[in-house]
Every structure is written in C-alpha cells, then in structure tokens.
C-alpha cells in the first residue's frame, strides 16, 4: 500500500454514513434519524469536516445508527486510539483483505473470510443461509463497466498485518469478481491500532 495523506475519525464517520445512506438496508433508518435530530441530509451527503458541530452531529448519528460511540453492536470493542490515513491499494493487495468475522461473510468465502475466495463460490451459485448472491454479480458488472464506488474503510493492527474491511463488504466482493477490470490502485481509508483485534 502507498500512503496518501492523514485522515481523522471525523472523516471516517462521514464516509461511513455517506456509504450507508444510499443502501436499501439502511436508507430509511438513516433518514428517520436525520429527521429525528433535525438535520438536513446534506450533513451526510456533503459533509463539512471543518465544522465541529457537524462532526459531532455525525458522531451522534453513527452512534444511534451503529452504536459507534458506545462501542457496541458492529463496533463492539472497537479501539479509541485508531489512527486514520488514506492509502492507495493495488488489486493484489485488495485480494488479501479479509471480511469481518460474521457468519454470512465467513460462509460466503468458504471459511477463509477472503473476498477473492468468495468470488468463485458466487459464480458457482452459492447462497449462504438461503440468500442469493446475485447482488454481487450485478455489482461486479457495474465495476466492469467502470462504475465508481465510495472508498472502502479498512482496519489493521500494524503495518504488514492483516487488513479487514470495516465498511464496504459488498463493494470488496464486487471488486474481486471483476478484479481484472480494476484500476492499478484504489484509494482506501485505513484505521490502525494495536488494539484492533478486540
């Protein structure tokens, strides 16, 4: 991976919310939270990272949505000392990124938690827990057509350690299904902490 620039928790929170807002699974819940908090959708779609009030509002939203601030739910045990930075990653490096340890992604990958291992299983028609993998093939077609997707959010314990996707499992899967159509590098947001294995 090639270092690009430093980032921040505020930028990670903004990116996380921006990638989840268009998703059918999360759209209605996030819009309801925005309304309940009296916030315009622009706080997510066009974030001003220099505005501390906005940053705090997004932090509250991600806590209400995914328990980020309480370090429960998806963020159970997530460290408080994460250093965020933008990196450029090659398709070969991306092939070594692991899914989180969640039953659907473990099953989809045949137990390895690698999206590169999920790709041939998806092409073979695997349907973990009866859930069709057609969504991944559709996204892969979009990748092959040159569609642009938001950056992945990855985490790591230390340089050279295993990268794990925090946000962007579907996109990572699509990238591995259309790996030969990816650009030489993709920008990713990477959070590192020695306490990340928690």
C-alpha positions as CSV (number, residue, x, y, z in Angstrom):
1,X,0.0,0.0,0.0
2,X,1.1,3.5,-0.7
3,X,0.5,6.3,1.9
4,X,-1.5,9.2,0.5
5,X,-2.4,11.6,3.4
6,X,-3.5,11.6,7.0
7,X,-7.2,11.4,7.9
8,X,-9.3,11.6,11.0
9,X,-12.1,9.9,13.0
10,X,-14.4,12.7,11.7
11,X,-13.7,11.8,8.1
12,X,-14.2,8.1,8.8
13,X,-17.6,8.8,10.4
14,X,-18.6,11.0,7.5
15,X,-17.6,8.4,4.9
16,X,-19.3,5.5,6.8
17,X,-22.6,7.4,6.9
18,X,-22.3,8.5,3.3
19,X,-21.8,5.0,2.1
20,X,-24.7,3.6,4.1
21,X,-27.3,6.3,3.3
22,X,-27.9,5.1,-0.3
23,X,-28.0,1.4,0.7
24,X,-31.6,-0.1,0.7
25,X,-30.9,-1.8,4.0
26,X,-30.0,1.5,5.8
27,X,-31.6,4.4,3.9
28,X,-35.0,4.6,5.7
29,X,-33.4,4.2,9.2
30,X,-30.8,6.9,8.5
31,X,-33.3,9.3,7.0
32,X,-35.5,8.8,10.1
33,X,-32.5,9.5,12.4
34,X,-31.8,12.7,10.4
35,X,-35.4,13.8,10.7
36,X,-35.5,13.0,14.5
37,X,-32.3,15.0,15.0
38,X,-33.5,17.9,12.9
39,X,-30.6,17.5,10.4
40,X,-30.6,18.0,6.7
41,X,-29.5,15.1,4.5
42,X,-26.6,17.3,3.3
43,X,-24.8,16.7,6.7
44,X,-24.2,13.2,5.3
45,X,-24.1,13.7,1.5
46,X,-21.9,16.9,1.6
47,X,-20.1,16.9,4.9
48,X,-18.1,19.9,6.1
49,X,-15.3,18.3,8.1
50,X,-14.1,21.7,9.3
51,X,-17.4,22.3,11.1
52,X,-17.1,20.8,14.6
53,X,-20.9,21.0,15.2
54,X,-21.5,18.9,12.1
55,X,-18.8,16.4,13.1
56,X,-20.4,16.0,16.5
57,X,-23.8,15.6,14.8
58,X,-22.5,12.8,12.5
59,X,-20.8,11.1,15.5
60,X,-24.2,11.0,17.3
61,X,-25.8,9.7,14.1
62,X,-23.3,6.9,13.7
63,X,-23.8,6.1,17.4
64,X,-27.6,6.0,17.0
65,X,-27.3,4.0,13.8
66,X,-24.5,1.6,14.5
67,X,-23.6,2.1,18.2
68,X,-20.2,3.6,17.3
69,X,-19.8,5.9,20.3
70,X,-20.9,3.2,22.8
71,X,-18.5,0.7,21.2
72,X,-21.3,-1.9,21.0
73,X,-23.1,-3.6,18.0
74,X,-20.9,-3.5,14.9
75,X,-18.3,-1.5,16.8
76,X,-18.1,-3.9,19.8
77,X,-14.7,-3.5,21.4
78,X,-13.5,-1.0,18.7
79,X,-10.4,0.8,19.9
80,X,-10.4,4.5,20.9
81,X,-6.8,5.1,19.7
82,X,-7.3,4.5,15.9
83,X,-5.0,6.4,13.6
84,X,-6.8,7.1,10.2
85,X,-5.0,7.6,6.9
86,X,-5.7,7.4,3.2
87,X,-3.8,4.8,1.4
88,X,-3.6,3.6,-2.2
89,X,-4.1,-0.2,-2.6
90,X,-3.4,-2.5,-5.6
91,X,-5.9,-5.2,-6.7
92,X,-3.3,-7.8,-5.5
93,X,-3.2,-6.3,-2.0
94,X,-7.0,-5.9,-2.0
95,X,-7.3,-9.7,-2.6
96,X,-5.7,-10.2,0.8
97,X,-8.3,-8.1,2.6
98,X,-10.5,-10.1,5.0
99,X,-14.2,-9.8,5.8
100,X,-15.2,-9.2,9.4
101,X,-15.8,-12.4,11.4
102,X,-19.6,-12.5,10.7
103,X,-21.4,-15.7,9.8
104,X,-22.7,-14.6,6.4
105,X,-19.3,-13.4,5.1
106,X,-17.5,-16.5,6.6
107,X,-19.9,-18.8,4.8
108,X,-19.8,-16.8,1.5
109,X,-16.0,-17.2,1.5
110,X,-15.9,-20.8,2.4
111,X,-14.4,-20.1,5.8
112,X,-11.4,-18.0,4.8
113,X,-13.0,-14.6,5.1
114,X,-11.3,-13.6,1.8
115,X,-13.5,-12.0,-0.9
116,X,-11.2,-13.4,-3.5
117,X,-12.3,-16.9,-2.3
118,X,-15.9,-15.8,-2.3
119,X,-15.8,-14.9,-6.0
120,X,-15.7,-18.4,-7.5
121,X,-18.3,-19.6,-4.9
122,X,-20.6,-16.8,-6.0
123,X,-20.1,-17.7,-9.7
124,X,-21.0,-21.3,-8.7
125,X,-24.3,-20.1,-7.2
126,X,-23.6,-20.4,-3.5
127,X,-26.4,-18.9,-1.4
128,X,-25.3,-18.7,2.3
129,X,-28.3,-19.2,4.6
130,X,-30.6,-19.2,1.5
131,X,-29.6,-15.7,0.4
132,X,-28.9,-15.4,-3.3
133,X,-25.5,-13.9,-4.3
134,X,-27.0,-12.3,-7.5
135,X,-26.4,-8.9,-5.9
136,X,-22.6,-9.4,-6.1
137,X,-22.7,-10.4,-9.8
138,X,-24.8,-7.3,-10.5
139,X,-22.3,-5.0,-8.7
140,X,-19.4,-6.7,-10.5
141,X,-21.0,-5.9,-13.8
142,X,-21.1,-2.3,-12.7
143,X,-17.4,-2.4,-11.7
144,X,-16.6,-3.9,-15.1
145,X,-18.5,-1.0,-16.8
146,X,-16.3,1.5,-14.9
147,X,-18.7,2.5,-12.2
148,X,-17.2,4.5,-9.3
149,X,-18.0,3.4,-5.8
150,X,-17.1,5.1,-2.5
151,X,-13.8,4.1,-0.9
152,X,-13.6,1.1,1.4
153,X,-12.9,1.5,5.1
154,X,-10.3,-1.0,6.3
155,X,-8.7,-1.6,9.6
156,X,-5.3,-3.1,10.6
157,X,-3.3,-3.7,13.8
158,X,0.1,-2.6,12.4
159,X,1.8,-2.2,9.1
160,X,2.1,-5.6,7.4
161,X,-0.7,-7.1,9.4
162,X,-4.0,-8.5,8.1
163,X,-6.3,-5.9,6.6
164,X,-10.0,-6.3,7.5
165,X,-12.9,-4.5,5.8
166,X,-14.9,-2.5,8.3
167,X,-17.3,-0.9,5.7
168,X,-17.7,-2.0,2.1
169,X,-18.1,-5.8,2.2
170,X,-20.4,-5.8,-0.9
171,X,-18.0,-3.5,-2.8
172,X,-15.0,-5.6,-1.9
173,X,-16.8,-8.7,-3.1
174,X,-17.7,-7.0,-6.4
175,X,-14.1,-5.8,-6.9
176,X,-12.9,-9.4,-6.5
177,X,-15.5,-10.6,-9.0
178,X,-14.2,-8.0,-11.5
179,X,-10.6,-7.9,-10.4
180,X,-9.2,-7.8,-13.9
181,X,-11.2,-4.6,-14.6
182,X,-9.9,-2.6,-11.5
183,X,-7.5,0.3,-11.9
184,X,-3.9,-0.1,-10.8
185,X,-4.7,1.4,-7.4
186,X,-7.8,2.3,-5.4
187,X,-8.0,4.8,-2.6
188,X,-9.0,3.3,0.8
189,X,-9.4,4.7,4.3
190,X,-7.3,2.7,6.8
191,X,-7.6,2.7,10.5
192,X,-4.8,1.2,12.6
193,X,-4.5,0.4,16.2
194,X,-2.6,-2.3,18.2
195,X,-5.9,-3.0,20.0
196,X,-7.8,-3.7,16.8
197,X,-8.1,-7.5,17.3
198,X,-10.6,-6.7,20.1
